Amino acid sequence: MRYPRWVVLSDGSCPTEDIYFLGSAAPWLQARGVEVRRIDTSYWRLPIMCMPWLVGEMRHAHVLVCRSLNAYWLSWLEANRERLATIRYLVDDDIPAAAEDPRLPASYRRRMRHVATQLQPRLFALADEVIASSAALGQQLRRHHPAVAVLTPPLIGEPLATTPPPALTRIGFYGSRAHLGDLEAITPALVALHQCHTELSFEIMLGEHTPRALQGLARVQTPRALNWRAFQRYRGQHSADIGLTPMVDTPFNAGKSHIKFLDNALMGSVGIYSRCSPYRDVVEDGVDGLLVDNAEADWRGAVERLVQQPGEARAMARRAAYKARELGDPARARAFWWARR
């Protein structure tokens, strides 16, 4: 039986499209005879640049859009809607909330405001179905679209298998600039830990955007943030003993998925998480990670507990890896997309 092909219209949101479709389900679909294509609309900015082959490529296709799409391509979809099988819109952030969050970088807020006001309403109007990355985000999106499904993040990769060190000394933060405000909330605790525990080293992958109080300190590395492909390679070759996952309780963060729990497992880390959604719903405190309030003493105490009890910490990391494999079982994503073939 021949199935309609899938075409991902990519705006460059590589992590989103890879995690939820291209890296988790597409190879499996292709092995069963389903064609999958990706069109990079940040390169082919105008649909006319893809003529004449675009018309044939899109005829009777399932179209997937992740996060956003430029106005030229939206206009093409609106004009050619009857040629397509379906349009699905996958969202992994509360974009209107991001546009209004004063803790986020101004340039990011401007981009999100443009998406929220100019592009997202058109995508909602076009989409047969909207797909959210968390139940909380799904609730928000149901205010804008009658057909919303939830697909939580699949695990693309295998949790890092390393020889456990005799002591935990490497602490890492690998969030994007969108989480800079979250990191700043715990920076005083990190500075205090750095001063009191000379055996600890830190890696903050924010480059020049690292909080000033941490820049230039001995044993604190601040490599620039890597693009998605490079970070995947980096993550496969480097580990961190403790993964920092701070999160201030804001409307923007409330829509987040538990992706950082999977990320910590992929790096072989035991995670320390803010005691707010989504992590308080995923992490079993003291079993597969630690949940803490966003107070300096709590974060400092959590790190010191893991450093002083490496056996307990390693056991938590093992259990977190097991849970990550369950939570992120790619079979769920494959079944999700197969049902929509």
Order of alpha helices (4+ residues) and beta strands (2+ residues): beta-alpha-alpha-beta-alpha-beta-alpha-beta-alpha-alpha-alpha-beta-alpha-beta-beta-alpha-beta-beta-alpha-beta-alpha-alpha-beta-beta-alpha-alpha-alpha
